Amino acid sequence: MQFVVIGLDGTDEGAVQRRAKAREAHIDLGESLRLSGNMLYGAALLHDDGSMKGSMIVVQYPSEKELYEWLESEPYVVGNVWKDVTVHKSNTREPWQFNRPREWFKEHQS
């Protein structure tokens, strides 16, 4: 089952510092999710001035239970970076269908 998770950062005085403090652990966990096949892709969400506003991640888990188990350990949740988290079930097509021909991925497997 696939999910789109949108986490919006707090806007209080300490929000930027909380994000910076949790960022390395967030990136490390994201790499683990990518390697395990749980993360399809993610993106930073930005304000008009280019500063960080939040994050978007597309993940896949066998059930919502596993999704919420991951969220409970997500550094941006644990570190109180994301103040507003929404989860949407999705049916995301494989990214190759949007940005490169399928054959390219077969030739460039790592």
Secondary structure, 3 states (H helix, E strand, C coil): CEEEEEEEECCCCCHHHHHHHHHHHHHHHHHHHHHHCCEEEEEEEECCCCCEEEEEEEEECCCHHHHHHHHHHCHHHHCCCEEEEEEEEECCCCCHHHHCCHHHHHHCCC
